[in-house]
Amino acid sequence: MRGTQSPHAGRPALPKHEEEVHPLSPISNALIAGGTILAVILSADLGTRRVTLMRVLPSILAVAVTFAFFVHTLPLDGNAPSLQLAGIGAGIICGLVAAALLPAYRDASGEVFTKGGIGYALVWTALSAVHVLFAYGSQHWFSEGIARFSIDYKLSGQAVYSNAFAFMALAVVLTRAAVLLNKRRQLRGGQTPAAGNTAAHQAGSANTH
């Protein structure tokens, strides 16, 4: 009598640590990180919004948590530091471009507001899409090219690319926050329109008398 064969028979046994740990794929990492940051940024910036410290803090916390969750090592061999620094530089540039599409103004009460439109949303969506497409392409479209590029330029594995995107996301969000707070400081530097008119009227009255 033949015994019932297990459906797992014939499969090679996985090492114990692989059975217990199921790391997320680069595509999943990109979707989670990019989607989280995109949702936080757009929910805070689309439309007319007042510039406050509490407005910029959630995005900084979101990207910091994402960074801590996905960055586990800091490769320093070969050209890994240069690629990670390039991620920071690209993030600063993208942050400045995004902030340029977020015009700010001061209302009569002296509060500073920004107005985020479709162009601003497209920039952030494109940044998230690039990360996801690169993660997918490195596994399905140009895996051999990435491997060859890594060998030629002495880049030690997938962690270098993941870190570069993580540093880029951190730099984009921090640059956005810095620009927003700087705009608020500059626009609040002068008197409000009402206060300015009152001061001018009082000065004119004093000179008349």
URUR-V375285 format. One record per pair of residues at least 6 apart in sequence whose C-alpha atoms are under 7 Angstrom apart, sorted by the first residue. I is the first residue (numbers start at 1). J is the second residue. D is the distance in Angstrom with one decimal. If there is no record, write none. Layout:
# URUR-V375285
I|J|D  I|J|D
This chain:
# URUR-V375285
26|135|5.5  27|132|6.1  27|135|5.1  27|136|5.7  30|131|5.9  30|132|5.1  30|135|6.7  31|132|6.1  33|66|6.1  34|128|4.8  37|59|6.9  37|62|6.5  37|63|6.4  38|124|6.4  38|125|6.8  40|59|5.9  41|59|6.2  42|121|6.7  44|55|6.5  45|116|5.7  46|115|6.8  46|116|4.4  46|117|6.1  47|115|5.2  47|116|5.0  47|117|6.4  48|113|6.5  48|114|5.6  48|115|4.4  48|116|6.6  49|113|5.3  49|114|5.4  49|115|6.5  50|112|5.8  50|113|4.2  50|114|6.4  51|112|5.7  51|113|5.5  51|114|6.9  51|180|7.0  51|184|6.7  56|177|5.7  59|173|6.8  60|173|6.5  60|174|6.7  63|170|5.9  67|166|5.9  71|163|6.1  75|160|6.4  77|156|6.9  78|154|4.9  78|155|6.1  79|153|6.4  79|154|5.7  79|155|5.8  80|155|5.3  80|156|6.9  80|160|6.0  83|164|6.3  84|160|7.0  84|163|6.4  84|164|4.4  84|167|6.7  87|164|4.7  87|165|6.1  87|167|5.7  87|168|4.5  88|167|5.3  88|168|4.8  88|171|5.5  90|168|6.2  91|168|4.2  91|169|6.2  91|171|4.7  91|172|4.4  92|171|5.4  92|172|5.4  92|175|5.9  94|172|6.1  95|172|4.3  95|173|6.7  95|175|5.2  95|176|5.3  96|175|6.7  96|176|6.9  98|120|6.0  98|123|6.3  99|176|5.9  99|179|6.7  101|119|6.7  101|120|5.5  102|114|6.1  102|115|5.8  102|116|5.2  102|120|6.7  103|114|5.5  103|115|5.9  104|112|6.7  104|113|5.5  104|114|4.2  104|115|6.7  104|183|6.9  105|112|5.6  105|113|5.5  105|114|6.5  106|112|4.4  106|113|6.2  106|187|6.4  108|192|6.2  108|193|6.0  108|194|6.5  109|192|6.7  110|188|6.7  110|192|5.2  112|184|5.8  112|187|7.0  131|165|7.0  138|146|6.4  150|156|6.8
